[in-house]
Amino acid sequence: MTILQKRRTALGSLFFLAGLCFASWASRIPDVQTKFSLSESQLGTLLLGLPIGSLVALPLAGWAVHRFGSKIVIVLGAIGYMLFLPLIGYSSSVWMLVPVVVVFGMIGNMMNISLNTQALAVEDMYGRSILGSFHGLWSLAGFSGAGIGAIMIYMGVLPSIHYLVVSGICFLIILVAQSFLVKEKKSHESGGLVLKKPDALLLRIGGIAFLGMLSEGCMFDWSGVYFKKVVGIEPGLVALGYVSFMATMASGRFITDKMTNRFGRLLILRLSGFLIFLGLILSVIVPTPFFATFGFLLVGLGVASIIPVSYSVAGRSKLYSPGIALAIVSTISFFGFLMGPPLIGFIAELLSLQVSFVLVAIAGLGITILSSVRLEVFKNID
């Protein structure tokens, strides 16, 4: 392989590492609940530690990448994942577990910003879009982590041992990959803590990412409920909607780059928003197993490209360094991910689940509109 191909492979393995660690934690959440005898509400409170940690880390990550370069933040974040994942398994009390989960969430977003900043640097070296393939590897790691978790549970392996095995895999990845990362020059300019007003490009692409993450979060949390209560599918197939959505989202990220290079970033964003709209409307109008599954497949394809393309656009901001720009867009989009699922629940309680899914469909249409008007904001991004 050429040095550029080695850089891409090494970075891809670190995206995989990040997805594997997160999925490994998620696959054993029921065991954590059982270990500490947590009620549903107590577990929900514990799980808030991840988004709280992520939110705290967003401005810090942008500053750290801007100040020290993405390579050092990636390596430190990967080591942090390697160390804190087993700590979750070995936590002996809830009081010990909560801060560990919060730090775990912080590490996750430090990795998110630094990995995507590094990916933009490698993308520039290639001279074409490759960001989607990295996000595809993260999604693939999610499936792999869930599969490994299922095997560990079947074999009766304790979460602490499971997490140590994953940490061993992480250690090998870090050992091999770190030497091929791009070492950027340190910036001695003030990066702030992302408190400055975003420019027009970042506000627009942040709005698109917000709507994309709102749609993604709703699909993660409400797909199974929709298939159970609205589609009325038999109990053994309740997960069909979620699986179909995840399958096309993951696979769609591997074709995002090819489509983006051929048709341009703006056209892909417009098409993605329309697919989200079309898929959800179809699922609402014809809530049968066949059409709802097909609709969720379309939504997965639509969601697949939103974040990779949004990050790629944000990294080309003329006013901010890539790390700061990504942190700004991530901050805006993160609120969509947090707000979407509770909003669905509130509207479903007030009106119906189908009405709430129509509103998510309108969010998809909003992506198409935001990427189609006042195009001077997107000057020179393709």
C-alpha positions as CSV (number, residue, x, y, z in Angstrom):
1,M,0.0,0.0,0.0
2,T,1.0,3.6,-0.5
3,I,1.6,5.8,2.5
4,L,-1.7,7.5,1.8
5,Q,-3.6,4.2,1.7
6,K,-1.9,3.2,5.0
7,R,-3.1,6.5,6.6
8,R,-6.6,5.8,5.4
9,T,-6.5,2.2,6.7
10,A,-5.1,3.2,10.1
11,L,-7.6,6.0,10.5
12,G,-10.4,3.6,9.5
13,S,-9.3,1.1,12.1
14,L,-9.6,3.9,14.8
15,F,-13.1,4.8,13.6
16,F,-13.8,1.0,14.0
17,L,-12.3,1.1,17.5
18,A,-14.5,4.0,18.6
19,G,-17.7,2.2,17.3
20,L,-16.6,-1.1,18.9
21,C,-16.1,0.4,22.3
22,F,-19.5,2.2,22.3
23,A,-21.3,-0.9,21.0
24,S,-19.6,-3.1,23.6
25,W,-20.8,-0.9,26.4
26,A,-24.3,-0.7,25.0
27,S,-24.6,-4.5,24.5
28,R,-24.2,-5.1,28.3
29,I,-26.5,-2.3,29.6
30,P,-29.1,-4.9,30.7
31,D,-26.3,-6.7,32.8
32,V,-25.4,-3.4,34.4
33,Q,-29.0,-2.8,35.3
34,T,-29.2,-6.3,36.8
35,K,-25.9,-6.0,38.7
36,F,-26.9,-2.8,40.5
37,S,-30.7,-3.7,40.7
38,L,-31.6,-0.5,38.9
39,S,-35.2,0.4,38.1
40,E,-36.1,1.7,34.6
41,S,-36.0,5.3,35.8
42,Q,-32.7,4.8,37.6
43,L,-31.2,3.2,34.5
44,G,-32.5,6.1,32.5
45,T,-30.8,8.5,34.9
46,L,-27.5,6.6,34.6
47,L,-27.7,6.6,30.8
48,L,-28.0,10.4,30.9
49,G,-24.3,10.4,31.9
50,L,-23.3,9.7,28.3
51,P,-24.9,12.7,26.7
52,I,-23.9,14.9,29.6
53,G,-20.3,13.9,29.1
54,S,-20.6,14.3,25.4
55,L,-22.0,17.8,25.8
56,V,-19.3,18.8,28.2
57,A,-16.6,17.5,25.8
58,L,-17.9,19.3,22.7
59,P,-16.2,22.7,23.2
60,L,-13.2,21.1,24.9
61,A,-12.7,18.8,22.0
62,G,-12.7,21.6,19.5
63,W,-10.2,23.6,21.5
64,A,-7.9,20.6,22.1
65,V,-7.8,19.6,18.4
66,H,-7.2,23.3,17.4
67,R,-4.5,23.7,20.0
68,F,-2.7,20.3,19.9
69,G,-3.7,18.7,16.6
70,S,-6.1,15.8,16.0
71,K,-3.4,13.1,16.2
72,I,-2.6,13.5,19.8
73,V,-6.3,13.9,20.8
74,I,-7.1,10.7,18.9
75,V,-4.3,8.7,20.6
76,L,-5.2,9.9,24.0
77,G,-8.9,9.4,23.4
78,A,-8.3,5.8,22.2
79,I,-6.2,5.1,25.3
80,G,-9.0,6.6,27.4
81,Y,-11.5,4.3,25.8
82,M,-9.2,1.3,26.3
83,L,-8.9,2.2,30.1
84,F,-12.4,3.4,30.9
85,L,-14.4,0.6,29.2
86,P,-13.1,-2.1,31.7
87,L,-13.7,0.4,34.5
88,I,-17.4,0.3,33.7
89,G,-17.3,-3.5,34.2
90,Y,-15.3,-3.3,37.4
91,S,-17.3,-0.5,39.0
92,S,-18.4,-1.8,42.4
93,S,-21.1,0.8,43.1
94,V,-23.4,3.2,41.3
95,W,-21.5,6.1,42.8
96,M,-18.3,4.8,41.1
97,L,-20.1,3.9,37.9
98,V,-21.8,7.3,37.2
99,P,-18.6,9.4,36.9
100,V,-17.0,6.6,34.8
101,V,-20.0,6.7,32.4
102,V,-19.8,10.5,32.2
103,V,-16.0,10.4,31.4
104,F,-16.8,7.6,28.9
105,G,-19.2,9.9,27.1
106,M,-16.6,12.7,27.1
107,I,-14.1,10.4,25.5
108,G,-16.6,9.5,22.9
109,N,-17.0,13.0,21.7
110,M,-13.3,13.8,21.9
111,M,-12.8,10.9,19.6
112,N,-15.7,12.1,17.3
113,I,-14.2,15.5,16.8
114,S,-10.6,14.5,16.5
115,L,-11.3,11.5,14.2
116,N,-13.4,13.6,11.8
117,T,-10.8,16.4,11.8
118,Q,-8.1,13.8,10.9
119,A,-10.4,12.3,8.3
120,L,-10.8,15.8,6.6
121,A,-7.0,16.1,6.4
122,V,-6.8,12.7,4.7
123,E,-9.7,13.5,2.5
124,D,-7.9,16.6,1.3
125,M,-4.9,14.5,0.5
126,Y,-7.1,12.2,-1.6
127,G,-8.7,15.1,-3.4
128,R,-12.1,13.5,-3.2
129,S,-14.8,12.6,-0.7
130,I,-13.9,9.6,1.5
131,L,-15.5,10.7,4.9
132,G,-18.5,8.4,4.4
133,S,-16.5,5.2,4.4
134,F,-15.0,6.1,7.8
135,H,-18.5,6.6,9.2
136,G,-19.5,3.3,7.6
137,L,-16.7,1.6,9.5
138,W,-18.1,3.1,12.7
139,S,-21.5,1.7,11.9
140,L,-20.0,-1.7,11.0
141,A,-18.2,-1.7,14.3
142,G,-21.6,-1.2,16.0
143,F,-22.9,-4.4,14.4
144,S,-19.6,-6.2,15.3
145,G,-19.7,-5.0,18.9
146,A,-23.4,-6.0,19.3
147,G,-22.5,-9.4,17.8
148,I,-19.5,-9.9,20.1
149,G,-21.7,-8.8,23.1
150,A,-24.4,-11.4,22.2
151,I,-21.8,-14.1,22.0
152,M,-20.3,-13.1,25.4
153,I,-23.8,-13.1,27.0
154,Y,-24.5,-16.5,25.5
155,M,-21.3,-17.9,26.9
156,G,-21.9,-16.3,30.3
157,V,-18.9,-14.1,30.2
158,L,-19.0,-11.2,32.8
159,P,-19.0,-7.7,31.4
160,S,-15.7,-6.9,33.1
161,I,-14.0,-9.8,31.2
162,H,-15.8,-8.9,27.9
163,Y,-14.6,-5.3,28.2
164,L,-11.0,-6.4,28.9
165,V,-11.1,-8.5,25.7
166,V,-12.3,-5.4,23.7
167,S,-9.6,-3.3,25.4
168,G,-7.0,-5.8,24.3
169,I,-8.2,-5.4,20.7
170,C,-8.1,-1.6,21.1
171,F,-4.5,-1.8,22.4
172,L,-3.4,-3.6,19.2
173,I,-5.2,-1.2,17.0
174,I,-3.6,1.8,18.7
175,L,-0.2,0.2,18.6
176,V,-0.3,-0.3,14.8
177,A,-2.4,2.7,13.7
178,Q,-1.0,5.7,15.6
179,S,2.3,5.9,13.6
180,F,0.4,6.4,10.3
181,L,-1.8,9.3,11.5
182,V,-1.2,12.8,10.1
183,K,0.7,14.9,12.5
184,E,-0.7,18.5,12.2
185,K,1.1,21.6,13.2
186,K,0.1,22.9,16.6
187,S,-1.9,26.1,16.6
188,H,-0.9,28.8,19.1
189,E,-3.8,31.0,18.1
190,S,-6.7,31.2,20.6
191,G,-9.2,28.6,19.7
192,G,-11.6,29.6,22.4
193,L,-14.1,27.1,23.7
194,V,-16.5,27.4,20.8
195,L,-18.4,30.4,22.2
196,K,-18.1,32.5,19.1
197,K,-21.0,33.0,16.8
198,P,-20.9,30.6,13.8
199,D,-20.7,32.0,10.3
200,A,-23.5,31.6,7.8
201,L,-22.1,28.3,6.4
202,L,-21.8,26.6,9.8
203,L,-25.3,27.8,10.8
204,R,-26.8,26.4,7.7
205,I,-24.9,23.1,7.8
206,G,-25.5,22.9,11.5
207,G,-29.3,23.2,10.9
208,I,-29.1,20.4,8.3
209,A,-27.1,18.2,10.7
210,F,-29.5,19.1,13.5
211,L,-32.5,17.8,11.5
212,G,-30.5,14.7,10.4
213,M,-29.6,13.8,13.9
214,L,-33.1,14.5,15.1
215,S,-34.3,11.9,12.5
216,E,-31.6,9.5,13.4
217,G,-32.2,9.7,17.1
218,C,-36.0,9.1,16.6
219,M,-35.3,6.0,14.5
220,F,-32.9,4.6,17.0
221,D,-35.4,4.9,19.9
222,W,-38.8,4.6,18.3
223,S,-38.5,2.1,15.4
224,G,-39.4,-0.9,17.5
225,V,-42.2,0.9,19.3
226,Y,-43.7,2.0,15.9
227,F,-43.6,-1.5,14.5
228,K,-45.2,-2.9,17.7
229,K,-48.0,-0.3,18.2
230,V,-48.7,1.1,14.8
231,V,-47.7,-1.7,12.3
232,G,-48.9,-4.3,14.7
233,I,-46.3,-6.8,13.7
234,E,-45.9,-10.1,15.5
235,P,-43.7,-9.9,18.6
236,G,-40.8,-11.9,17.1
237,L,-40.4,-9.3,14.3
238,V,-40.7,-6.1,16.3
239,A,-37.0,-5.3,15.7
240,L,-37.5,-5.6,11.9
241,G,-37.9,-1.8,11.5
242,Y,-34.8,-1.0,13.5
243,V,-32.7,-3.6,11.7
244,S,-33.8,-2.5,8.3
245,F,-33.1,1.1,9.1
246,M,-29.6,0.3,10.6
247,A,-28.8,-2.0,7.7
248,T,-29.3,0.7,5.0
249,M,-27.8,3.4,7.1
250,A,-24.6,1.4,7.6
251,S,-24.3,0.2,4.0
252,G,-25.4,3.6,2.7
253,R,-22.3,5.2,4.3
254,F,-20.0,3.0,2.2
255,I,-21.6,4.4,-1.0
256,T,-21.9,8.0,0.2
257,D,-18.4,8.9,-1.0
258,K,-18.9,7.5,-4.5
259,M,-22.3,9.3,-4.9
260,T,-20.9,12.5,-3.4
261,N,-17.9,12.5,-5.8
262,R,-20.2,12.0,-8.7
263,F,-23.1,14.3,-7.9
264,G,-21.8,16.8,-5.4
265,R,-22.5,17.4,-1.7
266,L,-25.6,19.6,-2.1
267,L,-27.4,17.2,-4.4
268,I,-26.7,14.3,-2.0
269,L,-28.1,16.4,1.0
270,R,-31.3,17.2,-1.0
271,L,-31.8,13.6,-2.0
272,S,-31.1,12.4,1.6
273,G,-33.7,14.7,3.1
274,F,-36.2,13.6,0.5
275,L,-35.6,9.9,1.2
276,I,-36.2,10.5,4.9
277,F,-39.4,12.3,4.1
278,L,-40.6,9.7,1.6
279,G,-39.8,6.8,3.8
280,L,-41.5,8.1,6.9
281,I,-44.6,9.3,5.0
282,L,-44.9,5.9,3.3
283,S,-44.7,4.2,6.7
284,V,-47.4,6.4,8.1
285,I,-49.8,6.2,5.1
286,V,-49.4,2.5,4.6
287,P,-48.4,1.0,8.0
288,T,-48.2,-2.6,6.9
289,P,-45.1,-4.8,7.5
290,F,-44.0,-4.7,3.9
291,F,-44.4,-0.9,3.2
292,A,-43.3,0.2,6.7
293,T,-40.1,-1.9,6.4
294,F,-39.5,-0.5,2.9
295,G,-40.1,3.0,4.2
296,F,-37.6,2.4,7.1
297,L,-35.0,1.2,4.5
298,L,-35.4,4.5,2.6
299,V,-35.0,6.5,5.9
300,G,-31.8,4.6,6.6
301,L,-30.4,5.5,3.2
302,G,-31.4,9.1,3.7
303,V,-29.8,9.4,7.2
304,A,-26.6,7.7,6.1
305,S,-25.1,10.6,4.2
306,I,-26.3,13.6,6.4
307,I,-23.5,13.6,9.0
308,P,-20.6,12.6,6.8
309,V,-21.5,15.2,4.2
310,S,-22.3,17.9,6.9
311,Y,-18.9,17.3,8.5
312,S,-17.1,17.5,5.2
313,V,-18.8,20.8,4.4
314,A,-18.1,22.2,7.9
315,G,-14.4,21.4,7.7
316,R,-14.2,23.7,4.7
317,S,-15.2,26.8,6.7
318,K,-13.0,29.8,5.9
319,L,-13.3,31.4,9.3
320,Y,-12.6,28.4,11.6
321,S,-10.1,25.6,11.9
322,P,-11.6,22.2,11.1
323,G,-11.6,21.1,14.8
324,I,-13.5,24.2,15.9
325,A,-15.9,24.1,12.9
326,L,-16.7,20.4,13.6
327,A,-17.3,21.1,17.2
328,I,-19.7,23.9,16.4
329,V,-21.7,21.7,14.0
330,S,-21.6,18.8,16.4
331,T,-22.9,21.0,19.2
332,I,-25.8,22.1,17.1
333,S,-26.6,18.6,15.8
334,F,-26.2,17.0,19.2
335,F,-29.2,18.9,20.5
336,G,-31.2,17.4,17.6
337,F,-30.2,13.9,18.8
338,L,-31.1,14.7,22.4
339,M,-34.4,16.5,21.7
340,G,-35.8,14.3,19.0
341,P,-36.8,11.1,20.9
342,P,-38.4,12.9,23.9
343,L,-40.3,15.2,21.4
344,I,-41.6,12.1,19.7
345,G,-42.9,10.7,23.0
346,F,-44.6,14.0,24.0
347,I,-46.4,14.4,20.6
348,A,-47.3,10.7,20.6
349,E,-48.9,11.0,24.0
350,L,-50.7,14.2,23.0
351,L,-51.8,13.1,19.5
352,S,-50.5,9.8,18.1
353,L,-47.2,8.1,17.2
354,Q,-48.1,8.5,13.5
355,V,-48.5,12.2,13.8
356,S,-45.1,12.4,15.5
357,F,-43.5,10.4,12.6
358,V,-45.1,12.9,10.2
359,L,-43.2,15.7,12.0
360,V,-40.0,13.8,11.6
361,A,-40.7,13.4,7.9
362,I,-41.1,17.2,7.7
363,A,-37.7,17.5,9.3
364,G,-36.3,15.4,6.4
365,L,-38.0,17.7,4.0
366,G,-36.4,20.6,5.9
367,I,-33.0,19.2,5.0
368,T,-33.9,19.3,1.3
369,I,-35.1,22.9,1.6
370,L,-32.1,24.1,3.6
371,S,-29.7,22.7,1.0
372,S,-31.7,24.2,-1.9
373,V,-32.1,27.9,-1.0
374,R,-29.6,30.8,-0.8
375,L,-26.9,28.7,-2.4
376,E,-24.3,31.4,-2.1
377,V,-23.8,30.2,1.5
378,F,-22.4,27.0,0.1
379,K,-19.9,28.6,-2.3
380,N,-17.0,26.4,-3.3
381,I,-17.9,23.4,-1.2
382,D,-18.2,21.0,-4.1
